[in-house]
Amino acid sequence: MDRQDFWHLIDQAREGAPDDRAIAERATALLAVRPREDILAFQQLFWDLMSESYREPLWGAAYTINGGCSDDGFDYFRGWLIGQGRATFESAVADPDSLAGNPVVQEAAKDFMELDNESMLGIAYGAYRTAQGEEMPHDAYTIKHSDPGPGWDFDDREETRRHLPRLTALYDVHYAR
């Protein structure tokens, strides 16, 4: 499995999925019928993407969208982001402020809904358990997180506005109600 196969599997899981949890469930089922090597490769690719997206500006976006964002919350947000597909993921990693134009984010802002999907983090584990009848070895993949950035106070609305002007404006409109 390579990145193209990874994203194809996510796209297949998204087709007709009624909600975020269903995306993870469908991805797990699709992956479970693949060879063991594909399941392990999927897990490594997933965590490579999680590492690539471990960036302060994206964390600031998650904080703005979800009204706060812990370490675990940032993992769940990035799980949600991967579940949105390659184009959305890559756009958000390159420019987190672009999420202000995403229809799902716009809808979430109206209702103050959090965007996260913890279930995405367990896709390969569930697929491995189904396919192999045992738990995935913990040393089957590596996680390479770097420092997300120099740090800014996400609670400082003015500073966040400088970093994420469109996203802050989107949420300011809804918080002003």
Secondary structure, DSSP 8 states (H G I E B T S, - for coil): --HHHHHHHHHHHHTT-SSHHHHHHHHHHHHHTS-HHHHHHHHHHHHHHHHHT--HHHHHHHHHHHT---HHHHHHHHHHHHHT-HHHHHHHHH-GGGGGG-HHHHHHHHHT-----GGGGGHHHHHHHHHHSS---TTSS--------S---TT-HHHHHHH-HHHHHHHHHHHT-
